[in-house]
Amino acid sequence: MTTPAPRLEEVTAANIDAALAVRVRPDQEHAVAPVVKSLAEAYVHPGVAWPRLIVDGDRPVGFLMAFLDIDWYEDGSVLRSGLWRLNVATGEQGRGYGRFAVESVAAELRRRGTKQLYVTWHPGSNGPEGFYLGLGFRPNGETSGGQTVGVLELD
């Protein structure tokens, strides 16, 4: 018997309560917005936000939201895509769901012809810098809202 692999589900009326119940550890709350804020942002940024619930079997284990072709400098000069939010539920961390989320976003961006995946993170202790660096992201020398900007080459 095989164990089901994690999968992404579109957030719908049927699973919104499960998505809203995803909570990170209290010591991580400073580093990532709650799912409710992400879903509100997805509502006001249709076509740019790509929110998904991470499910393993019948358990919601996390939430991610990608951004697709945002106007990075708000002047039309640079469009970027990447990982906007990643919330892996307390008790589910360290089981590969974060890696699965990043790989899933990378696959979706490759499918769309994108060559780079961007992410930002809060520097410092209890932040996700080590996680992102371990997946191959490299700081590109920029900051955004006080966060480090990292990029992963997809080709």
N, C-alpha and C positions, 0 to 999 in steps of 0.2 A: 504494500500500500504506500502511495506517495503522499507526502505532505503538500497541501496546497501552497502555492507561492503567493507572496503578497501581490496585490493588484491596486490599481487606481480606479476610483469611481467618481464620476461627475457628482457634484453636490446637488441634490434634488430635494423636493419636499419629503421624500421617503427617508432620507438619511441626514437631513439637516441637524436634527437633535444629536445624532451620533457625532457629527462634525463639531458641533458647538461644545460637546463634552470633552473634546481632546484638550488636555492641559499639560503643559511642560512642568518641570520641577520648579518649586518656588524660587530657587537660586538662579533660575534661567529666565524668569519673567522679564527682567530688565533688558534682555537681549532679543526678544521676539514678541511681536504683538499677538494678542489672543486671536483665536480663529474668528470670533465675532467681528473684530475690526477688519480682518482680511476679507470676510464675506461682504461687509459694507463697502470696502474699497472695490471689490470685484463688481458690485452692483453699479457703482458710479464710473467704472472704467471698463464697460463692455468692449469686447474685442481685443483688449490689451491684457486683462487679467485672465488667468487659466487656473482656477481653483480645483483641487482634487482631494478627496478623502483617501487615505491609505488604509487598506483593509487586508487583514490576514485571516483567511477562513471567514468567520462571521464577526470577527473582532475589529473595530476601528482602532488603529494603532498610531495614526498620525494624520497630518494635514500638510499639504503643500500648495503653494500658489506660485505659478510662473508668471513672468511678464513677457509679452510678445511685442517686439518692435516699438518700444517706447522711445519718445523723443528725449534722449538723455539730457541734452543741454537746453531743451525747450526753445530751440531756434531752428529746428529742421536739419541741422548739420550732421547729427549722428543718431542712428537708430540702433538700439540694443535689445537683446532678449536674454532672459536668465531666470534665476530662482529668486523670487520676491520674498517668500516666507517658507519656513520649514519648522513645523511643530511636531515633535515625536513625543507621544504621551509618556507621562511618568510611569515607570514600571515596564515600559516597552523599549527604552533606550538601551543601546549596546547589543541589539539583536539584528543589526543590518538594515533596519528600515530607513535610516537616514541615507545610507549609501544607495538603497533601492530608489529612494525619492530622487536623488541627484541623477542617477543613471536613467530614470524614467523621463526626467525633464530633458536630459541630453538627447535621448532617443527622439523625443518629440521635436526638439529643435533641429536635429539632423534631418528628420522627415520633412521639415519646412525649409531646408536648405541653409540653415544658419551655421556659421563656422565657429562661433565663440559663445560660451555660456558665462554670463556674468552673475555675481553674487556680491552682497555686501555683508559685513559682519562687524559687530561691536568688538573692538580690541579689549584685551585685558582678561583677568581671571574669570572663570565660569562662562567665558564666551566660546563660540564655535570655531575659532581660528584654527586650532590643531586639526579638527575634523576636516575643514575645507582644504587645508594645506595637504593633508594626508590623501585626499582624493585627487590631487594634482592641480588645484587652483593656485594661481600665483598673484600676489598683489601687483597691480599695474601702476602704482605710484599715486593713484587718485584717492580721494575720500569723497563720500557723499553723506551729508547730514552727520558728520563726525564718525562715520563708519568707513572701514577699509573696503576698497573695491578690489575684488579678485576676479580673475578670468581663467577659464578652462578652455583650451583649444579643442575643438571637436573634430578636426580633420586628421 
